[in-house]
Amino acid sequence: MAALRIARIAFVGGLLLLLATAGQAEPRPSKDLDEHTVYAQADAHEGPVVAPDQNRLYFTSVPDSASDDASIAIRYVDLNTGQIETFKPDANMANGMWLTRDGRSLLVAEQGTRDTPGGISRIRLADGARDVVIDSFEGKPFNSPNKVIEASSGWIYFSDPDYGHHQGFKDAPQLPMAVYAYNPETGETTQLTTAVARPHGLALSLDESVLYIGDTDAIDGSGPYDPSRSRSILSAPLLAPNKIGPLKEVLSVPVGIPDGFIVTKPDGNLWVAAGDGVRLYSSDGKLIKKFPIEGGAFNVVEHDGKIYSTADTAIWKTEIDED
């Protein structure tokens, strides 16, 4: 068995965990580190979303999981001035976010609390008004929705692991961990799969024929990091908006877990936030480059030829050069 080494101390949806990983040889980090720098010091844990019309990058704050009244804020950094402001001081334990197709609102995966159900909300950027999109399935509350994305068709996809219960701010789950598809035209919700051990990050291929799903079972939220369990990104053909085909593993990160990830043009490559920083993979799982961040990264967004990643103490900026 390969010797384990300590990789980082990291929050996963607010829980402080000690991560370890099996040592293994990999390509060295990209030499272009002058193009991979801290953009802003900020308590940026999740999100992130760029609203081009406002030239703002929105993010969710680092939760205080030890607090009896743990809460998460939605904040933003002005990309013109670098100024950081609070947008929503208490956002129902918000986690992953997505800019709606019209660019006017945030779709927010809200983990919820014992008193307030989790689900998916829509928050208008103009005035912060919040509308609940969905907060239950077949009459039962969601566990703690984690990531949300929107297809060009308007269908909404979101993951629902059980981190909230293990981290102490949600009651015991009533639903299996799952990935869901929501049709905004009919209000119909489909449980796409319960076969992923702990579903987390989500992305669609450029032609939206493939759904990528992160499986972060190596961190269950209640115990130490277990590298023998899944830390993978899986893919499945999207046979219909509410139906997927067989799952297959695309890649497994060697450090931490694949938290948030995105697919970028022109080649459909995957930018993955992992335990040692930001990793660039081809669509078939080959590592192209890696950009180290001490303590790891948690989610990423692309804007204007750059990748912005959230890392709890800072937002990092990485120039895109996929050659």
C-alpha positions, 0 to 999 in steps of 0.5 A: 500500500502506498504511504499516505501523506497529509494533503490539506485541511479543508471545508466541505460545505462547512465541515473542517476535515483533514484530508490525506491522499496516496502519494503518486507521480504526476506531471509537475504543476504548470510553469505559467504560475505568473498567470495563476495568482490570488485575485482577491482576499475573500472568505469565498467558499462556493458559488462562484458566478460572474454576472457580466452585465454587472461585472461582478463575481458572486460567491458564498461565504465560508460557513462557521460549522461550529456555531449554533446559528451557522449561516452563509452569506452571498457576497460579490467582488466588483471586477472593476474595483476589487471591492467586496460587498455582501449581497444576501447576509443570510442565504439559507446555507447557500452552496453552489450557484448558477447564472440564469440564461437571461443573466438576471438572476442567480440559481442557488442550491440552498442546503437549508437548516432544521427550520428552513427547507433546502432546495433551489431558489432564484434570486434576482440580481437587481434587487435580491428578491428570492423565489423558491423554485423547488424545496421538496420531492414527493412531499419529502424535504431534500437533504442539502442541495449542493450544486445546480446548473441550467441547460440551454433548454431551461431544465435545471439539474441539481445534486442532493447529498447528505452533508447537512445532516452529518455537519449538524445543521440538518435533520436525518435524511428522508430521501436517498442521495440523488441527482434531480432534473427539474422542468420549469415549464411543468414543475415536474421533478425527476430523480435522475439517479441514486446510483452515485454514492455521494453526488456533488458537482455537475456539468454538461458537455458543450453539446449538452449530450453528456451529464458529468457528476462528481462523486465525493464519497471519500468525504462523507461529512462525519469522519476522516477522509477515506481515499479508498472511497470514490473521489471521481467524476462520472459521466452519463449520456443525457438520453432525454432531459429527464433520463440518463444512460449508464454511468462511467468513471472519467477521472479520479483526483489524487488529492482531496475530492473533485468539488466543483468543476466546469466544461470550457470551450473549445474542446470541452475540457474539464476545469476541476477544483480539487484538494491541491488546487485547480486541475485541467483535464481533457473530456476523457479524463487525461490531466493536461495541467495543474495549478496549485493552491495551498489548501485546495480549491472548492469551485470554479467559473470561467469569464473573459478567458480566465478561470476564477476559483474559490479557496476559502481565504481567497479568489484565485485567477488563472489565465486559460491556455489549454495548449 
